[in-house]
């Protein structure tokens, strides 16, 4: 009887992303909260936009030229499919 080999393929995260482990996450949250508090004290209002937008929005607002720059930076030299991780909470 043959046994299945465990999947040992290492899957790398999308280029430009990384997981934040507890110590790094706390540091990032501290800095983010400090910036947020300073901005609010100076009269700025906080907004939260979507993580991804349609290509059409960028073309209309910034011109067609920015599309190559945005998506080159997003996908790197060899485009791969990515999905946005659904936020919880």
N, CA, C and O of each residue as an XYZ file, in Angstrom:
356
protein
N       0.842     -1.180      0.000
C       0.000      0.000      0.000
C       0.888      1.246      0.000
O       1.803      1.353      0.817
N       0.627      2.177     -0.902
C       1.460      3.380     -0.975
C       0.891      4.473     -0.078
O      -0.321      4.619      0.077
N       1.800      5.223      0.498
C       1.393      6.338      1.347
C       1.590      7.629      0.577
O       2.541      7.769     -0.191
N       0.685      8.568      0.790
C       0.811      9.872      0.141
C       1.895     10.678      0.832
O       2.013     10.676      2.057
N       2.686     11.369      0.019
C       3.700     12.271      0.571
C       3.016     13.561      1.006
O       2.110     14.042      0.325
N       3.437     14.117      2.122
C       2.860     15.414      2.514
C       3.272     16.482      1.507
O       4.341     16.402      0.901
N       2.430     17.461      1.340
C       2.722     18.555      0.416
C       3.849     19.398      1.002
O       3.662     20.092      2.001
N       5.008     19.334      0.378
C       6.169     20.057      0.898
C       6.506     21.292      0.074
O       7.524     21.939      0.317
N       5.664     21.623     -0.895
C       5.922     22.804     -1.719
C       5.784     24.059     -0.862
O       4.761     24.270     -0.211
N       6.823     24.886     -0.871
C       6.786     26.128     -0.105
C       6.108     27.205     -0.952
O       6.545     27.501     -2.064
N       5.060     27.773     -0.425
C       4.332     28.828     -1.128
C       4.756     30.155     -0.540
O       4.601     30.404      0.655
N       5.295     31.004     -1.401
C       5.757     32.318     -0.959
C       4.603     33.313     -1.010
O       3.728     33.202     -1.868
N       4.594     34.284     -0.098
C       3.549     35.315     -0.143
C       3.761     36.218     -1.358
O       4.865     36.266     -1.901
N       2.726     36.932     -1.791
C       2.888     37.857     -2.914
C       4.009     38.859     -2.641
O       4.222     39.276     -1.502
N       4.718     39.236     -3.699
C       5.832     40.180     -3.586
C       5.361     41.473     -2.920
O       4.316     42.022     -3.266
N       6.144     41.938     -1.972
C       5.829     43.184     -1.286
C       4.927     43.013     -0.076
O       4.546     43.998      0.557
N       4.582     41.773      0.252
C       3.747     41.528      1.421
C       4.496     40.663      2.425
O       5.489     40.016      2.094
N       4.005     40.667      3.642
C       4.587     39.804      4.669
C       3.592     39.666      5.807
O       2.694     40.491      5.978
N       3.770     38.608      6.578
C       2.964     38.426      7.781
C       3.583     39.256      8.896
O       4.804     39.390      8.975
N       2.748     39.805      9.745
C       3.237     40.529     10.912
C       2.989     39.670     12.139
O       1.843     39.424     12.515
N       4.051     39.224     12.748
C       3.945     38.419     13.960
C       3.756     39.351     15.150
O       3.983     40.555     15.031
N       3.342     38.813     16.299
C       2.907     39.650     17.425
C       3.800     40.850     17.751
O       3.290     41.962     17.884
N       5.096     40.659     17.882
C       5.968     41.779     18.259
C       5.970     42.873     17.192
O       5.877     44.058     17.512
N       6.077     42.469     15.921
C       6.074     43.450     14.834
C       4.711     44.115     14.688
O       4.630     45.309     14.400
N       3.641     43.347     14.885
C       2.294     43.906     14.781
C       2.058     44.961     15.857
O       1.490     46.017     15.577
N       2.488     44.681     17.076
C       2.343     45.669     18.155
C       3.101     46.949     17.833
O       2.604     48.048     18.079
N       4.300     46.810     17.285
C       5.102     47.977     16.905
C       4.386     48.770     15.813
O       4.309     49.996     15.887
N       3.858     48.073     14.797
C       3.161     48.755     13.709
C       1.903     49.458     14.227
O       1.626     50.593     13.840
N       1.148     48.795     15.092
C      -0.065     49.402     15.639
C       0.250     50.630     16.486
O      -0.489     51.613     16.453
N       1.338     50.576     17.240
C       1.749     51.719     18.059
C       2.029     52.931     17.165
O       1.561     54.037     17.437
N       2.795     52.707     16.102
C       3.144     53.806     15.188
C       1.895     54.322     14.476
O       1.691     55.532     14.380
N       1.063     53.412     13.980
C      -0.168     53.814     13.289
C      -1.068     54.633     14.207
O      -1.613     55.657     13.796
N      -1.222     54.186     15.439
C      -2.068     54.918     16.392
C      -1.494     56.289     16.730
O      -2.245     57.249     16.898
N      -0.169     56.388     16.831
C       0.457     57.684     17.109
C       0.187     58.661     15.962
O      -0.146     59.822     16.203
N       0.330     58.197     14.713
C       0.049     59.053     13.553
C      -1.428     59.441     13.519
O      -1.768     60.596     13.261
N      -2.304     58.467     13.782
C      -3.745     58.736     13.766
C      -4.095     59.790     14.815
O      -4.811     60.747     14.521
N      -3.594     59.617     16.032
C      -3.887     60.566     17.113
C      -3.378     61.968     16.778
O      -4.072     62.956     17.016
N      -2.171     62.051     16.229
C      -1.607     63.357     15.858
C      -2.457     64.023     14.776
O      -2.726     65.222     14.847
N      -2.876     63.251     13.783
C      -3.690     63.808     12.698
C      -5.044     64.284     13.219
O      -5.516     65.354     12.834
N      -5.667     63.502     14.087
C      -6.962     63.893     14.647
C      -6.839     65.158     15.495
O      -7.716     66.020     15.451
N      -5.753     65.273     16.267
C      -5.537     66.484     17.074
C      -5.349     67.716     16.191
O      -5.641     68.835     16.611
N      -4.862     67.509     14.969
C      -4.644     68.629     14.043
C      -5.870     68.909     13.179
O      -5.811     69.721     12.255
N      -6.975     68.242     13.478
C      -8.221     68.543     12.782
C      -8.519     67.692     11.562
O      -9.505     67.949     10.872
N      -7.708     66.693     11.272
C      -7.982     65.823     10.133
C      -9.008     64.769     10.524
O      -9.059     64.345     11.678
N      -9.814     64.352      9.575
C     -10.775     63.275      9.794
C     -10.214     61.991      9.197
O      -9.522     62.019      8.179
N     -10.513     60.879      9.829
C     -10.031     59.589      9.345
C     -10.987     59.028      8.299
O     -12.206     59.129      8.443
N     -10.433     58.442      7.255
C     -11.224     57.738      6.254
C     -10.627     56.344      6.079
O      -9.463     56.112      6.405
N     -11.423     55.435      5.568
C     -10.939     54.088      5.262
C     -11.475     53.706      3.896
O     -12.675     53.487      3.730
N     -10.594     53.628      2.931
C     -10.984     53.241      1.580
C     -10.757     51.755      1.366
O     -10.129     51.092      2.192
N     -11.265     51.233      0.264
C     -11.075     49.813     -0.027
C      -9.610     49.495     -0.333
O      -8.850     50.363     -0.762
N      -9.237     48.256     -0.107
C      -7.869     47.831     -0.365
C      -7.574     47.803     -1.858
O      -6.469     48.144     -2.280
N      -8.558     47.398     -2.662
C      -8.396     47.340     -4.110
C      -9.478     48.176     -4.763
O     -10.579     48.315     -4.230
N      -9.158     48.733     -5.920
C     -10.121     49.500     -6.700
C     -10.109     48.977     -8.127
O      -9.208     48.242     -8.530
N     -11.126     49.371     -8.881
C     -11.171     48.972    -10.282
C     -10.122     49.745    -11.068
O      -9.759     50.865    -10.711
N      -9.649     49.136    -12.128
C      -8.678     49.780    -13.010
C      -9.263     51.063    -13.592
O      -8.560     52.061    -13.751
N     -10.544     51.027    -13.904
C     -11.221     52.175    -14.502
C     -11.107     53.421    -13.630
O     -10.904     54.518    -14.150
N     -11.233     53.270    -12.313
C     -11.150     54.415    -11.411
C      -9.795     55.105    -11.536
O      -9.727     56.331    -11.622
N      -8.721     54.327    -11.546
C      -7.383     54.910    -11.661
C      -7.185     55.576    -13.016
O      -6.553     56.628    -13.103
N      -7.720     54.974    -14.069
C      -7.584     55.548    -15.407
C      -8.294     56.893    -15.488
O      -7.764     57.844    -16.064
N      -9.495     56.977    -14.911
C     -10.273     58.219    -14.949
C      -9.619     59.295    -14.086
O      -9.499     60.442    -14.516
N      -9.198     58.939    -12.883
C      -8.663     59.929    -11.942
C      -7.226     60.337    -12.236
O      -6.860     61.494    -12.027
N      -6.401     59.402    -12.718
C      -4.971     59.696    -12.853
C      -4.441     59.555    -14.271
O      -3.267     59.830    -14.515
N      -5.271     59.137    -15.202
C      -4.833     58.967    -16.579
C      -4.346     57.550    -16.845
O      -3.947     56.827    -15.933
N      -4.390     57.173    -18.115
C      -4.009     55.817    -18.524
C      -2.562     55.492    -18.178
O      -2.238     54.334    -17.914
N      -1.682     56.501    -18.176
C      -0.257     56.267    -17.948
C       0.063     55.623    -16.609
O       1.045     54.890    -16.490
N      -0.755     55.889    -15.608
C      -0.465     55.354    -14.274
C      -0.760     53.858    -14.176
O      -0.233     53.180    -13.294
N      -1.596     53.341    -15.074
C      -1.995     51.939    -14.981
C      -0.811     50.993    -15.075
O      -0.705     50.051    -14.290
N       0.082     51.235    -16.028
C       1.258     50.378    -16.158
C       2.121     50.418    -14.912
O       2.660     49.396    -14.489
N       2.251     51.595    -14.326
C       3.057     51.734    -13.106
C       2.407     50.998    -11.939
O       3.081     50.268    -11.212
N       1.115     51.186    -11.760
C       0.420     50.549    -10.638
C       0.459     49.037    -10.726
O       0.803     48.356     -9.760
N       0.106     48.523    -11.880
C      -0.009     47.081    -11.978
C       1.333     46.407    -12.161
O       1.462     45.223    -11.849
N       2.333     47.107    -12.651
C       3.694     46.565    -12.668
C       4.167     46.398    -11.236
O       4.737     45.366    -10.882
N       3.933     47.406    -10.417
C       4.359     47.340     -9.022
C       3.574     46.273     -8.267
O       4.115     45.607     -7.383
N       2.317     46.113     -8.612
C       1.470     45.159     -7.899
C       1.802     43.723     -8.255
O       1.881     42.863     -7.377
N       1.999     43.458     -9.549
C       2.148     42.073     -9.959
C       3.591     41.642    -10.146
O       3.865     40.446    -10.246
N       4.520     42.587    -10.194
C       5.911     42.217    -10.418
C       6.131     41.832    -11.867
O       5.322     42.169    -12.731
N       7.221     41.128    -12.139
C       7.553     40.774    -13.518
C       6.769     39.567    -14.017
O       6.520     39.453    -15.217
N       6.380     38.675    -13.130
C       5.601     37.510    -13.552
C       4.264     37.523    -12.813
O       4.170     37.054    -11.679
N       3.226     38.066    -13.464
C       1.933     38.204    -12.788
C       1.405     36.872    -12.264
O       1.452     35.854    -12.954
N       0.906     36.898    -11.045
C       0.278     35.735    -10.431
C      -1.066     36.189     -9.900
O      -1.254     37.357     -9.558
N      -1.992     35.255     -9.836
C      -3.288     35.612     -9.268
C      -3.152     35.783     -7.766
O      -2.493     34.986     -7.097
N      -3.770     36.812     -7.246
C      -3.794     37.022     -5.803
C      -5.228     37.339     -5.400
O      -6.023     37.808     -6.213
N      -5.539     37.085     -4.171
C      -6.845     37.431     -3.638
C      -6.653     38.213     -2.363
O      -5.693     38.001     -1.623
N      -7.557     39.100     -2.120
C      -7.522     39.890     -0.901
C      -8.035     39.026      0.242
O      -9.065     38.364      0.119
N      -7.317     39.037      1.343
C      -7.757     38.300      2.524
C      -8.915     39.056      3.146
O      -8.807     40.255      3.406
N     -10.016     38.371      3.387
C     -11.203     39.009      3.941
C     -10.931     39.464      5.368
O     -10.424     38.702      6.191
N     -11.274     40.713      5.648
C     -11.063     41.259      6.991
C     -12.120     40.733      7.938
O     -13.267     40.508      7.551
N     -11.719     40.537      9.186
C     -12.675     40.105     10.203
C     -12.788     41.178     11.267
O     -11.895     42.010     11.424
N     -13.872     41.152     11.983
C     -14.013     42.072     13.110
C     -14.834     43.200     12.743
O     -15.068     44.087     13.564
